[in-house]
Amino acid sequence: MNSSIKSFALQQAVAAAALCALWMTAGDVYAEPNKAGYQLTERCGEAAADWFGRNWRKTASGEEASFENHYSPRSNKCYVLLKYTMPRREPPLLVLHLFDINGSRELGRFSRSGADAPSQCQVMEGACKSEEDWRGLARALMEE
């Protein structure tokens, strides 16, 4: 192999090694914030499960309660969306609550019997007219 080909091959190998090192270093730069965000999300999930267990796990016969949690890195808050139903009731009852569990406060409430218009539909000061509207307001609050 002539020397110019060897030189070119060596340059390519050095460039590939440099790019690999740069790529590996860039991964380290982003690993810590992702790890911290993951830990905060996990902590929110654990706190939400604990909160739900203390406040809503035991329901009366025929009642059902479940929850979803959401950690917002922008506001550093842990939100819980509680869904409470009485499916055997006529008409069936649906109640949704949005809580900031770190601030120990309710941020929104939705309730509806059967297919009727909601009897309650608000998130913070925002009023709404449907479950879809309520969920949109709740989602916007949780993602701010």
C-alpha positions in Angstrom: 0.0 0.0 0.0 1.4 3.4 -0.9 2.1 6.0 1.8 -0.6 8.4 0.7 -3.3 5.7 1.0 -1.9 4.7 4.5 -1.9 8.4 5.5 -5.5 8.8 4.3 -6.6 5.6 6.2 -4.9 6.9 9.3 -6.6 10.3 9.0 -10.0 8.5 8.6 -9.3 6.3 11.7 -8.3 9.4 13.8 -11.4 11.3 12.6 -13.7 8.3 13.4 -12.1 8.0 16.9 -12.5 11.7 17.5 -16.2 11.6 16.5 -16.7 8.6 18.7 -15.1 10.3 21.7 -17.2 13.4 21.0 -20.4 11.4 20.8 -19.6 9.6 24.1 -18.8 12.9 25.8 -22.0 14.5 24.6 -24.0 11.5 26.0 -22.4 12.2 29.4 -23.4 15.8 29.3 -27.1 14.9 28.9 -27.1 11.8 31.1 -27.1 13.7 34.5 -30.1 16.0 33.8 -32.1 13.1 32.4 -31.2 11.1 35.5 -32.3 13.9 37.8 -35.5 14.3 35.8 -36.2 10.6 35.9 -35.6 10.6 39.7 -38.1 13.5 40.2 -40.6 11.7 38.0 -40.2 8.5 40.0 -40.5 10.4 43.3 -43.7 12.0 42.0 -45.1 8.6 41.1 -44.2 7.2 44.6 -45.7 10.2 46.3 -48.9 10.0 44.2 -49.3 6.3 45.0 -48.8 7.0 48.7 -51.3 9.9 48.6 -53.8 7.9 46.7 -53.4 5.0 49.2 -54.0 7.2 52.2 -56.9 9.2 50.7 -58.8 7.1 48.2 -57.8 3.4 48.2 -60.8 2.4 50.3 -64.0 3.1 48.6 -67.5 2.0 49.3 -69.0 -1.0 47.6 -69.7 -0.2 43.9 -67.4 2.8 43.8 -64.1 2.8 41.8 -61.2 5.2 42.1 -58.0 5.4 40.1 -55.3 7.9 39.5 -52.7 9.2 37.1 -49.6 11.2 38.1 -47.7 13.8 36.2 -44.4 15.5 37.1 -43.9 18.9 35.6 -40.2 19.9 35.3 -41.1 23.5 34.4 -43.1 24.1 37.6 -41.4 21.4 39.7 -44.8 20.1 40.8 -46.4 16.7 41.1 -49.9 16.5 39.9 -52.5 13.8 40.5 -55.5 13.3 38.3 -58.0 11.3 40.3 -60.9 9.5 38.6 -63.8 8.5 40.8 -66.8 6.6 39.5 -70.0 5.0 40.7 -70.8 2.8 37.6 -73.7 0.9 39.3 -75.5 4.1 40.2 -78.3 5.2 37.9 -77.3 7.3 36.2 -73.5 6.5 36.6 -71.5 9.2 38.3 -68.0 10.4 37.1 -65.9 12.8 39.1 -62.4 14.0 38.1 -60.2 15.9 40.5 -56.8 17.5 39.7 -54.5 17.9 42.7 -51.1 19.5 43.3 -50.0 17.0 46.0 -46.9 19.0 47.0 -49.0 22.1 47.6 -51.8 20.0 49.1 -54.5 21.7 47.1 -57.2 20.9 44.6 -56.8 22.7 41.3 -59.8 21.4 39.3 -63.0 19.4 39.5 -65.3 17.8 36.9 -68.5 15.9 37.7 -71.2 14.5 35.5 -74.1 12.0 36.0 -74.7 9.8 33.0 -74.6 11.6 29.7 -75.9 14.9 31.2 -74.0 18.1 31.0 -71.4 18.4 33.8 -72.6 19.8 37.1 -69.0 21.0 37.8 -66.3 21.8 35.3 -63.5 24.1 36.3 -59.7 24.1 36.5 -58.3 26.9 38.6 -60.3 29.9 37.5 -61.1 28.4 34.0 -64.6 27.2 33.5 -65.5 24.5 30.9 -68.4 22.8 29.3 -67.3 19.2 28.7 -64.9 16.5 29.9 -62.8 17.1 26.8 -62.5 20.8 27.7 -61.7 19.9 31.3 -59.0 17.5 30.3 -57.5 20.1 28.0 -57.3 22.7 30.7 -55.9 20.2 33.2 -53.2 19.0 30.6 -52.2 22.6 29.9 -51.8 23.3 33.6 -49.8 20.2 34.2 -47.5 21.0 31.3 -46.9 24.7 32.1 
